[in-house]
Amino acid sequence: MLTQSTDRVQAMQELATAPWGLSISNADLEKLKAGFEPQDQDDKWRVSATDQSQSGTISIHLARSGTGKELYVLVVKLSDGGSSGSGVQIEAITWEQNKGGIRISEEQAKKEVVIITRRLLECVFDALP
């Protein structure tokens, strides 16, 4: 079952949302759903998922582990209204636009999510370089 780790999660203050439309593989979907829990102080990120099966989506939450500050949320649209299969897509991204005074653009937010999930979860994202 998918759940979001809510201990010490701080909501975004200056959030923005943009469509993405990135097709992903079933393998990447499973990795995103499994998430990542930090094991020690060297682990800087927590990745968790919440299932909104009524809407046929899953939200993937990326938060800093030390501060609990949520910086990114991906909305993943499942194929066939809820079953895992071909046609899985990251439909939208929501991100914190102000990271300690540094403005984060849509393009930068998408790049950071790809880098983080490739490194932590070994996602491939075949559609991206």
Backbone as CSV, one residue per row, in Angstrom:
resi,resn,N_x,N_y,N_z,CA_x,CA_y,CA_z,C_x,C_y,C_z
1,MET,0.842,-1.191,0.000,0.000,0.000,0.000,0.877,1.241,0.000
2,LEU,0.479,2.232,-0.736,1.230,3.470,-0.833,0.797,4.423,0.259
3,THR,1.764,4.997,0.929,1.470,6.002,1.941,2.523,7.083,1.874
4,GLN,2.178,8.235,2.361,3.141,9.319,2.413,3.673,9.401,3.823
5,SER,4.979,9.473,3.944,5.590,9.676,5.242,5.346,11.127,5.640
6,THR,4.500,11.335,6.642,4.106,12.695,6.992,4.869,13.248,8.189
7,ASP,5.739,12.441,8.797,6.478,12.963,9.932,7.451,14.045,9.465
8,ARG,7.291,15.231,10.032,8.177,16.358,9.789,8.141,16.895,8.365
9,VAL,7.096,16.659,7.596,7.011,17.201,6.238,6.488,18.630,6.304
10,GLN,7.250,19.545,5.721,6.849,20.944,5.654,6.322,21.238,4.253
11,ALA,5.172,21.864,4.191,4.552,22.190,2.901,5.343,23.255,2.157
12,MET,5.174,23.285,0.856,5.806,24.299,0.012,5.175,25.653,0.285
13,GLN,5.985,26.700,0.218,5.514,28.060,0.472,5.218,28.825,-0.812
14,GLU,6.100,28.697,-1.813,5.930,29.405,-3.090,5.881,28.371,-4.205
15,LEU,4.790,27.642,-4.256,4.712,26.536,-5.207,4.218,26.969,-6.572
16,ALA,4.583,26.182,-7.553,4.106,26.350,-8.917,3.829,24.954,-9.462
17,THR,2.908,24.874,-10.407,2.573,23.598,-11.030,2.602,23.780,-12.541
18,ALA,3.137,22.763,-13.224,3.202,22.795,-14.687,2.922,21.402,-15.234
19,PRO,2.327,21.334,-16.417,2.150,20.030,-17.057,3.510,19.467,-17.461
20,TRP,3.593,18.124,-17.552,4.854,17.521,-17.988,4.638,16.617,-19.186
21,GLY,3.770,15.614,-19.069,3.505,14.719,-20.191,4.642,13.777,-20.521
22,LEU,5.416,13.367,-19.506,6.563,12.475,-19.706,6.118,11.023,-19.557
23,SER,6.197,10.250,-20.636,5.876,8.829,-20.576,6.982,8.090,-19.838
24,ILE,6.570,7.164,-18.965,7.555,6.387,-18.204,7.210,4.904,-18.297
25,SER,8.206,4.083,-18.047,8.021,2.629,-18.109,7.354,2.122,-16.836
26,ASN,6.828,0.914,-16.905,6.264,0.269,-15.717,7.330,0.081,-14.651
27,ALA,8.564,-0.223,-15.078,9.666,-0.411,-14.126,9.931,0.886,-13.367
28,ASP,9.950,2.018,-14.079,10.153,3.308,-13.408,8.985,3.632,-12.482
29,LEU,7.763,3.308,-12.910,6.598,3.521,-12.049,6.754,2.757,-10.742
30,GLU,7.158,1.513,-10.822,7.317,0.693,-9.604,8.394,1.267,-8.696
31,LYS,9.479,1.764,-9.265,10.552,2.376,-8.467,10.052,3.640,-7.774
32,LEU,9.284,4.466,-8.489,8.731,5.685,-7.893,7.761,5.338,-6.769
33,LYS,6.914,4.335,-6.978,5.952,3.925,-5.955,6.652,3.367,-4.715
34,ALA,7.758,2.645,-4.917,8.498,2.077,-3.788,9.135,3.171,-2.941
35,GLY,9.558,4.264,-3.583,10.112,5.402,-2.861,11.476,5.134,-2.262
36,PHE,11.855,6.006,-1.328,13.156,5.908,-0.670,13.058,6.520,0.704
37,GLU,13.470,5.774,1.703,13.544,6.276,3.075,15.011,6.441,3.447
38,PRO,15.406,7.599,3.950,16.809,7.809,4.316,17.237,6.845,5.419
39,GLN,18.455,6.325,5.277,18.997,5.379,6.253,19.931,6.041,7.259
40,ASP,20.561,7.143,6.858,21.474,7.856,7.752,21.565,9.314,7.315
41,GLN,22.438,10.076,7.972,22.550,11.510,7.693,23.062,11.815,6.285
42,ASP,23.721,10.859,5.654,24.233,11.083,4.305,23.124,11.074,3.263
43,ASP,21.987,10.475,3.597,20.851,10.436,2.676,20.085,11.749,2.794
44,LYS,20.062,12.512,1.730,19.494,13.865,1.758,18.033,13.938,1.346
45,TRP,17.482,12.854,0.779,16.131,12.889,0.231,15.254,11.782,0.774
46,ARG,13.968,12.061,0.856,12.928,11.069,1.142,11.964,11.119,-0.035
47,VAL,11.645,9.954,-0.582,10.693,9.864,-1.691,9.559,8.963,-1.227
48,SER,8.328,9.456,-1.316,7.173,8.672,-0.898,6.041,8.870,-1.903
49,ALA,5.055,7.988,-1.820,3.955,8.020,-2.774,2.617,7.961,-2.060
50,THR,1.630,8.639,-2.629,0.247,8.528,-2.168,-0.603,8.125,-3.356
51,ASP,-1.487,7.199,-3.108,-2.350,6.650,-4.149,-3.685,7.372,-4.127
52,GLN,-4.029,7.979,-5.239,-5.359,8.574,-5.397,-6.089,7.764,-6.456
53,SER,-6.376,6.502,-6.125,-6.922,5.583,-7.119,-8.263,6.047,-7.679
54,GLN,-8.996,6.855,-6.932,-10.266,7.357,-7.454,-10.054,8.222,-8.695
55,SER,-8.945,8.943,-8.728,-8.659,9.797,-9.879,-7.713,9.123,-10.867
56,GLY,-7.260,7.906,-10.561,-6.355,7.199,-11.456,-4.954,7.755,-11.449
57,THR,-4.553,8.418,-10.349,-3.214,8.999,-10.258,-2.515,8.562,-8.978
58,ILE,-1.214,8.732,-8.994,-0.372,8.550,-7.820,0.464,9.811,-7.698
59,SER,0.583,10.342,-6.488,1.459,11.492,-6.252,2.763,11.002,-5.665
60,ILE,3.861,11.448,-6.233,5.201,11.109,-5.750,5.760,12.361,-5.086
61,HIS,6.114,12.255,-3.814,6.581,13.383,-3.019,8.091,13.266,-2.794
62,LEU,8.824,14.332,-3.087,10.257,14.388,-2.837,10.515,15.489,-1.820
63,ALA,11.096,15.100,-0.678,11.344,16.052,0.408,12.773,15.880,0.902
64,ARG,13.342,16.965,1.397,14.667,16.904,2.021,14.526,16.146,3.334
65,SER,15.398,15.195,3.572,15.254,14.357,4.766,15.619,15.094,6.046
66,GLY,16.596,15.977,6.002,17.028,16.672,7.214,16.036,17.703,7.718
67,THR,15.424,18.429,6.802,14.498,19.499,7.179,13.037,19.094,7.058
68,GLY,12.770,18.052,6.286,11.394,17.649,6.032,10.695,18.536,5.022
69,LYS,11.424,19.418,4.377,10.845,20.363,3.416,10.529,19.654,2.099
70,GLU,9.244,19.636,1.750,8.839,19.057,0.475,9.159,20.046,-0.633
71,LEU,9.886,19.569,-1.661,10.299,20.458,-2.741,9.654,20.120,-4.079
72,TYR,9.232,18.858,-4.265,8.656,18.446,-5.532,7.528,17.444,-5.299
73,VAL,6.498,17.526,-6.134,5.442,16.520,-6.170,5.158,16.227,-7.641
74,LEU,5.204,14.942,-7.988,4.868,14.507,-9.337,3.489,13.876,-9.311
75,VAL,2.675,14.181,-10.299,1.377,13.522,-10.452,1.533,12.539,-11.598
76,VAL,1.430,11.250,-11.266,1.601,10.184,-12.248,0.229,9.642,-12.621
77,LYS,-0.102,9.710,-13.894,-1.381,9.212,-14.410,-1.192,7.769,-14.845
78,LEU,-2.002,6.892,-14.261,-1.929,5.483,-14.606,-2.762,5.212,-15.849
79,SER,-2.394,4.190,-16.573,-3.179,3.828,-17.754,-4.462,3.131,-17.327
80,ASP,-5.432,3.113,-18.198,-6.708,2.417,-17.973,-7.377,2.810,-16.668
81,GLY,-7.246,4.063,-16.274,-7.939,4.549,-15.094,-7.505,3.915,-13.801
82,GLY,-6.268,3.431,-13.700,-5.804,2.937,-12.415,-4.935,1.707,-12.467
83,SER,-4.945,0.950,-13.544,-4.100,-0.238,-13.580,-2.730,0.134,-14.129
84,SER,-1.711,-0.565,-13.637,-0.361,-0.324,-14.132,-0.222,-0.983,-15.493
85,GLY,0.157,-0.233,-16.468,0.319,-0.780,-17.806,0.939,0.260,-18.695
86,SER,0.983,-0.021,-19.981,1.570,0.951,-20.896,0.717,2.223,-20.877
87,GLY,1.333,3.320,-21.175,0.614,4.581,-21.156,0.760,5.334,-19.842
88,VAL,1.638,4.876,-18.944,1.878,5.571,-17.687,2.642,6.853,-18.002
89,GLN,2.225,7.955,-17.357,2.799,9.253,-17.690,2.902,10.138,-16.453
90,ILE,4.023,10.858,-16.341,4.100,11.919,-15.344,3.324,13.080,-15.950
91,GLU,2.164,13.333,-15.387,1.228,14.299,-15.942,1.587,15.738,-15.583
92,ALA,2.074,15.938,-14.340,2.364,17.299,-13.873,3.431,17.268,-12.792
93,ILE,4.036,18.411,-12.589,5.015,18.599,-11.514,4.632,19.855,-10.738
94,THR,4.729,19.754,-9.418,4.589,20.913,-8.541,5.914,21.055,-7.813
95,TRP,6.417,22.281,-7.699,7.713,22.472,-7.065,7.745,23.760,-6.260
96,GLU,8.696,23.797,-5.327,8.976,24.992,-4.536,9.816,25.913,-5.411
97,GLN,9.305,27.114,-5.692,10.022,28.045,-6.568,11.162,28.783,-5.874
98,ASN,11.127,28.844,-4.542,12.134,29.598,-3.798,12.898,28.647,-2.893
99,LYS,14.111,28.289,-3.303,14.969,27.425,-2.488,16.053,28.301,-1.855
100,GLY,15.766,28.793,-0.669,16.734,29.614,0.045,17.130,30.865,-0.704
101,GLY,16.181,31.507,-1.374,16.465,32.725,-2.118,16.836,32.484,-3.568
102,ILE,17.003,31.235,-3.967,17.321,30.906,-5.352,16.021,30.532,-6.056
103,ARG,15.721,31.230,-7.154,14.497,30.980,-7.905,14.674,29.743,-8.775
104,ILE,13.717,28.830,-8.727,13.773,27.584,-9.472,12.723,27.630,-10.587
105,SER,13.187,27.500,-11.819,12.297,27.520,-12.976,11.678,26.139,-13.183
106,GLU,10.690,26.079,-14.039,10.075,24.798,-14.392,11.113,23.842,-14.966
107,GLU,11.924,24.324,-15.891,12.945,23.485,-16.514,13.925,22.942,-15.474
108,GLN,14.367,23.800,-14.547,15.304,23.375,-13.515,14.656,22.353,-12.583
109,ALA,13.400,22.562,-12.215,12.693,21.620,-11.335,12.611,20.243,-11.978
110,LYS,12.268,20.186,-13.253,12.177,18.905,-13.961,13.538,18.220,-14.018
111,LYS,14.590,18.986,-14.312,15.941,18.413,-14.356,16.335,17.843,-12.996
112,GLU,16.063,18.586,-11.926,16.439,18.131,-10.591,15.704,16.849,-10.206
113,VAL,14.412,16.767,-10.528,13.649,15.548,-10.220,14.230,14.350,-10.964
114,VAL,14.570,14.529,-12.226,15.152,13.432,-13.001,16.481,13.004,-12.396
115,ILE,17.324,13.951,-12.051,18.625,13.621,-11.459,18.448,12.882,-10.137
116,ILE,17.574,13.388,-9.276,17.353,12.780,-7.959,16.816,11.358,-8.097
117,THR,15.794,11.177,-8.930,15.182,9.849,-9.036,16.063,8.859,-9.791
118,ARG,16.866,9.337,-10.712,17.825,8.435,-11.358,18.880,7.973,-10.358
119,ARG,19.348,8.879,-9.535,20.400,8.541,-8.582,19.875,7.667,-7.441
120,LEU,18.771,8.082,-6.837,18.253,7.369,-5.662,17.508,6.084,-6.010
121,LEU,16.666,6.157,-7.030,15.757,5.048,-7.328,16.179,4.245,-8.558
122,GLU,17.214,4.721,-9.246,17.698,4.101,-10.477,16.632,4.081,-11.572
123,CYS,15.818,5.146,-11.609,14.861,5.297,-12.695,15.624,5.559,-13.986
124,VAL,15.059,5.122,-15.105,15.738,5.258,-16.399,15.188,6.430,-17.195
125,PHE,13.878,6.575,-17.247,13.215,7.603,-18.061,13.711,7.537,-19.493
126,ASP,13.325,6.481,-20.175,13.763,6.225,-21.553,13.532,7.400,-22.497
127,ALA,12.506,8.199,-22.247,12.161,9.301,-23.147,13.096,10.501,-23.010
128,LEU,13.981,10.468,-22.003,14.888,11.603,-21.764,16.333,11.216,-22.046
129,PRO,17.169,12.219,-22.370,18.599,11.942,-22.575,19.291,11.559,-21.283
